[in-house]
Amino acid sequence: MNKATRKTVIAGNWKMNKTPSEAKALITEMKPLVADADCDVVLCVPFIDIAAAIEAAEGSNIKIGAENVHFKASGAYTGEISADMLKEAGVEYVVIGHSERRQYFGETDQTVNLRTLAALNAGLKAIVCVGETLEQRELGYTETLLKYQTKMALTNVTKEQLANVIIAYEPVWAIGTGVTATDDQADEGNGYVRAAVAEAYGADVAETVTVQYGGSMNAKNAEGLLSKVNVDGGLIGGASLKAEDFSIIVKAASK
Ligand code: 13P
C-alpha cells in the first residue's frame, strides 16, 4: 500500500443548501482558509449555484463540481442537466450515485454506471459514491456490496478513464447522522473498494485510484480518518457548509 501513488482530494457536497448569493459568500470566506492546501479541494454545489461558485472561486485552488449529471447528451428529459452543459459551465467534477439519489430518486447501479460514462466521455471527473446501509452491514454484506457497486459503476470505463474517477465510500448509516465510521471501518470499506478496482483493472491500477471516505467527517475526526492508508480524502456534507470546519479538514489532509 502506498498513499504517495494517489491524489488526496477533499470535496464538499453541499447537497440542497445555499442560494447563489450564499454560495458566493461562503466561497469568498473559504478561499483564504484553504489557499495553502497540499491536496485537491473541490466544492460540489447545486446546479443553480454553479455560475456564482465558479466566479467566486476564480483565481483560487478551489475547483467546482456538480452533484449529479444526466446520462443522455440531450433531449426530452425535463429538469435534467447534461455532461456537456456542466462542462461548458466550467464544472470539473460531478458526484454520481450518492446514496440520497439512490434512496430518494430511484438511482440504480445501472444508471450510476451510465452517468459515470457520460461524465467521463464529456471530460468531467466523476466522484462515484458507494456504500452499505446499516441493515446490509449487520447482515454481513458490506464487502460483497461495496465490490458489486464499485464494479457495476465502472462497467465499460477504460483503464485510461479511470484516472478521472474518484470513488467515495459512504456508509449510508454514517451520512448526516453524526455517527462516523471508526478509522478502521473507513479503512476497511475503502480497502474493499480498492480490492474491487484491483480485481477489475489490476493491483497496480488500483493503487493509483483515489478512494475517499464520506459520512459525518468533521473537523474533529478528519485527521484520524485521513491517517488511514486507504483513505485518500473525504466527501464532506455538513462540515463543508462551514468555512472554518472545512478548512480544518483540508489542513488535516495536507499533512
Ligand atoms: P455528512 O458529512 O453531512 O454526513 O454527509 C456526507 C455525505 O453524504 C457527503 O456526500
Boltz pocket constraint, residues with backbone or C-beta under 6 A from the ligand:
constraints:
  - pocket:
      binder: B
      contacts: [[A, 13], [A, 98], [A, 170], [A, 174], [A, 175], [A, 176], [A, 177], [A, 178], [A, 214], [A, 215], [A, 216], [A, 217], [A, 235], [A, 236], [A, 237], [A, 238], [A, 239]]
      max_distance: 6.0
